[in-house]
């Protein structure tokens, strides 16, 4: 079955034509957002854990604070410090005084 624009005979059945968000008294964007939240809740009830949407925490999930922001440093500095000191002592940087 092809997917795309509906035929002229089917246009009256589309979401844009029926406008369920008007019947519920909310904006179109809010209606779509709540539909997505409902799908996430169904997944959670089924025991599956969906990935969060574009880095945003899921509904009911605590926001994750980036550790480098909490320490007041850049992400690259934080990642470099996570690796630990260099293994070789023969590099161009001087040892700390």
C-alpha angles and dihedrals in degrees: 000000000000119000122210137080116003121249118258089255091056100043094096090062097055123108090244091056097042095042100200090182090066091052090052092046100241139107122276092245093051091049092053091045092053090048089056092048089053091054091050091050090051089053092050092050089052091057095251122123114217122206115259118257113263095327094309116129117252120250109285093016119117113246112256114235114213108241095222090057091051089052093044098240138111121272093244092052091049093049092047091052091049089063091060129220121334116268097224122066092203103088133118098255118095119240115257114267 
